[in-house]
Amino acid sequence: MNIDKGVPGADTHLRWFKSSYSSEEGGECVEVAIDGIGVRVRDSKQTLECGPVLTVGPVAWSALLDTM
């Protein structure tokens, strides 16, 4: 698992999706994107400020989803 501080424009190739568990009112929102490394997770309020992105491997992501 990695937590990287974003670099401006570095994730423009990623397609981010908002979690189905997130509020539609713009409150607590989590977004995920899948790429060749794994699953990237970020706070949707941090996208323009290049906030941290958590990168989780596919096995760890599957294990997390299995607990829900």
N, C-alpha and C positions, 0 to 999 in steps of 0.2 A: 504494500500500500504506500502510495506517495501522496504528499500534499505539496503542490507546486503553486507558487505565486505566479499568476498569469502575466504574460507578456502581451502588450497591446497588439492586437491583430493576429496573435498566434493561433487562436482557436476558430478562425473564420471558416475553416473547412469543415468544422464539426457541425452536425445537425443536432441541436439541443431540444429535448422534450421535457415538458413540465410533468412532475409526478402526478398521478391520478389522486394521490392523497393530499395534494396541495389545495389550499383555499382559492376559490375563484375571485375573492375580494382583493387579491394582491398582497396578502399577509405572508404567512410562513410558506415559502415556496422552494422546492428543490427541483433542479433540472438535471437531466442525465444525457450523456452522449456516448455512443459506442464507436470505437475505432479499433485499429489493429493491435493496440496495446492492451485495451481492456475497456472498462466502463468509467467514464469521468463523471463526477458529481460536483455540483456547485450550487451556491445560494443564488437564486434568480435576482436578488437585489444587488448583487455584487458584479454583474456582468459588465457594466460600463466602467467600473473602477478597477477592472482586472483583478478581482478578488481571487482567493485561493481556489484551486481545483483539486479534489481528491480523486486519485486514480486507483481503481480496484481491479484486480485480475478477474478473469471470467469465473474461475472456481470459487473465489471468495464472494463474488456477486451472486452466483447461483445459490450459495449457502445462505446468504442474507435473505434472498427472496423465498427460500424454503422455510424460513422461520416465520414468515408473515401468514 
